[in-house]
Amino acid sequence: MVKYRILMVCLGNICRSPLAHGILQNKLPQKQYFIDSAGTSGYHNGEKPDPRSIEVALKYGIDISNQKSRKFNVTDFDYFDKIYVMDKSNLSNVLALARNSEDKAKVELILDSINSENQEVPDPYFVGNEGFNHVFKLLNNACEIIKSNLENIT
């Protein structure tokens, strides 16, 4: 039985949030945790993750090729217990849809789990393969901390 639901959010839901989705899903038992991802824009609705995200995930034994991009919706606040966003623009866009303080309390920059400096996960879309490797490492570190924190609260 699923006891905790987590949503990963970036702009297009093809680079960063699919990686975060796949990484955390790989670290947690799927019977107890439901992980999903979305984008603040609908530019890529229904598309698979960027091939470079798929490639870097496979390099670490994680298959994200079956994910499909979707747009973040206000009803996601009702379904998910925690919403991790990749950067301050995503944070602003998601919080703009929040209906109340409970919705707002669910949203956090994903790298805040590593430190309190409000770091952002850079968008690797225009950077190239090395950018995707860097993003994977950042997200893997954050997801390891998230996993540890979840094991202590659930």
Residue pairs with C-beta under 8 A, 6 or more apart in sequence:
1 31
1 32
2 31
2 32
2 33
2 34
3 32
3 33
3 154
4 32
4 33
4 34
4 81
4 82
4 150
4 154
5 33
5 34
5 35
5 36
5 79
5 80
5 81
5 82
6 24
6 33
6 34
6 35
6 36
6 80
6 81
6 82
6 83
6 84
6 146
7 35
7 36
7 37
7 38
7 72
7 76
7 79
7 80
7 82
7 83
7 84
8 16
8 17
8 18
8 20
8 21
8 24
8 35
8 36
8 37
8 38
8 84
8 86
8 110
9 17
9 37
9 38
9 39
9 40
9 72
9 83
9 84
9 85
9 86
9 90
9 94
10 16
10 17
10 20
10 37
10 39
10 40
10 85
10 86
10 87
10 90
10 121
10 123
11 39
11 40
11 41
11 43
11 86
11 89
11 90
11 123
12 39
12 41
12 43
12 44
12 69
12 125
13 37
13 38
13 39
13 44
13 69
13 70
13 71
14 39
14 44
14 47
14 48
14 49
14 50
14 53
14 69
14 125
15 49
15 50
15 52
15 53
15 123
15 124
15 125
15 132
15 135
16 53
16 86
16 121
16 123
16 124
16 135
16 139
17 37
17 38
17 39
17 86
18 37
18 49
18 50
18 53
18 57
18 64
18 67
18 69
19 49
19 53
19 56
19 57
19 64
19 132
19 135
19 136
19 139
20 37
20 84
20 86
20 110
20 121
20 139
20 142
20 143
21 35
21 36
21 37
21 64
21 67
22 57
22 62
22 63
22 64
22 67
23 57
23 62
23 136
23 139
23 140
23 143
24 33
24 35
24 143
24 146
24 147
25 33
25 35
26 61
26 62
27 143
27 144
27 147
28 35
28 147
28 150
32 154
33 150
36 80
37 67
38 69
38 70
38 71
38 72
38 73
38 76
39 69
39 70
39 71
39 72
40 71
40 72
40 89
40 90
40 93
40 94
41 71
42 71
44 69
45 69
45 70
45 71
46 68
46 69
46 70
47 68
47 69
48 54
48 65
48 66
48 67
48 68
48 69
49 57
49 64
49 65
49 67
49 69
50 125
50 132
52 124
52 128
52 129
52 132
53 64
53 132
54 63
54 64
54 65
55 129
55 132
56 129
56 132
56 133
56 135
56 136
57 63
57 64
57 136
59 136
60 136
60 140
72 93
72 94
72 97
74 97
74 99
76 83
77 83
77 97
77 98
77 99
77 102
77 103
77 106
80 106
81 106
82 106
82 108
83 94
83 106
83 107
83 108
84 108
84 109
84 110
84 113
84 142
84 146
85 91
85 94
85 107
85 108
85 109
85 110
86 109
86 110
86 120
86 121
86 123
87 109
87 120
87 121
87 122
87 123
88 109
88 118
88 120
91 107
91 109
94 107
95 104
95 107
97 103
98 104
98 107
109 118
109 119
109 120
110 121
110 139
110 142
110 146
111 117
111 118
111 119
111 120
111 121
111 138
111 142
112 118
112 119
113 142
113 145
113 146
113 149
114 141
114 142
114 145
121 135
121 138
121 139
122 131
122 134
122 135
124 131
124 132
124 134
124 135
